[in-house]
Every structure is written in structure tokens, then in C-alpha cells.
Amino acid sequence: MILFFTIERGLKSLARPTKWRKVEFIPVVQYFTPCDVAENDLEENVIRIEEIEAIRLKDLEGMEQEECAEKMEVSRQTFQRILNVARAKLADSLINGKAIRIEGGNFTRNICPVKCIDCGKQWSESYENFQKILNGQFNCPSCDSTRVVCSRKEEKKFCRRNCWRYRNE
């Protein structure tokens, strides 16, 4: 981790922000409990949505690690780290009789490029914010305009299947 010193703020970390992990599947059932453990003795492990996606892609779909990382739009090393954490939590739950709760994480169904019609600024926005964009409730971070639109010209499989622009096709 890189550190630097400023007079007015003291020691500060320059860690990069966590990148959104793209997922295609969010499980309907998000809580599992062992049947022979009393409720007041029950411990649980929380598995994040992107960890379940990593297990689904690698262990259930049987994809190669490189393909999985590409699909989630993360590096191969990041994918391996996500997968290892998920497998450790599953093993702990199965071996030690703990419940499994699936929730949270840094994930999105998609990340699409958008632009502001007024100032021309372009940036990437998560799929979850597109309903706000459609309703005019999302503001440009530069000029505060609500005239924000999708700027994708090419047709990627994931975007085409999940993007709000193609919902009624």
C-alpha cells in the first residue's frame, strides 16, 4: 500500500477504490441453515453476491479461471482471491455447522458507459442506476444536469441481454 504525508491531513492511504464486480446471477434463496443446530447456538457466514457468482462460474459452470475473471470484469488474481474466500466460507459452514447468508458485496448486474448531453462528460455507471437515469432523477457529477443518456454504440452480449434499452425486444 502506498502512503504519503501531507501537512494539513497527516498520513493518508492511496488505496484504489474497489472495482464493481459484474454478476449475472443473484440467488433467490439467500439463507441456508443446518438442521441439527439449535437456533440460539447458530453461527453464520456471510457470502457476498460476487463470491457466489465466482463459485457458480468456476464450480457449477466449469469455466476456466481466465474466462470467469473476464466475465466478472476483474483480473485473474482478483477472481482467484474472491473464489478462495468464498470456498473457505462454504467449507467453514459445512464442516462447523454454520448458517450461510448470501448478501451484499461490490457487484452490479452491468456497468454501462453514459454521457451528459449538456456538458459532454462521459463515465461508467452501474446498471442499478439506470431507472433513475430514465426517470430524470440522476444528475451529472460535473454539471448537475439530469440529461444523462447511455453512450454505448457496440452490442456486447451481457449489455444487450440486461440493458434497459433492450428490455422490450
Secondary structure as GFF3:
##gff-version 3
##sequence-region A 1 169
A	DSSP	beta_strand	3	6	.	.	.	ID=ss1
A	DSSP	beta_strand	10	13	.	.	.	ID=ss2
A	DSSP	beta_strand	21	22	.	.	.	ID=ss3
A	DSSP	beta_strand	31	32	.	.	.	ID=ss4
A	DSSP	three_ten_helix	39	41	.	.	.	ID=ss5
A	DSSP	beta_strand	44	47	.	.	.	ID=ss6
A	DSSP	alpha_helix	49	55	.	.	.	ID=ss7
A	DSSP	pi_helix	56	60	.	.	.	ID=ss8
A	DSSP	alpha_helix	65	72	.	.	.	ID=ss9
A	DSSP	alpha_helix	76	96	.	.	.	ID=ss10
A	DSSP	beta_strand	99	102	.	.	.	ID=ss11
A	DSSP	beta_strand	107	108	.	.	.	ID=ss12
A	DSSP	beta_strand	111	116	.	.	.	ID=ss13
A	DSSP	beta_strand	122	126	.	.	.	ID=ss14
A	DSSP	three_ten_helix	127	129	.	.	.	ID=ss15
A	DSSP	alpha_helix	130	134	.	.	.	ID=ss16
A	DSSP	beta_strand	148	150	.	.	.	ID=ss17
A	DSSP	alpha_helix	157	162	.	.	.	ID=ss18
A	DSSP	three_ten_helix	164	166	.	.	.	ID=ss19
###
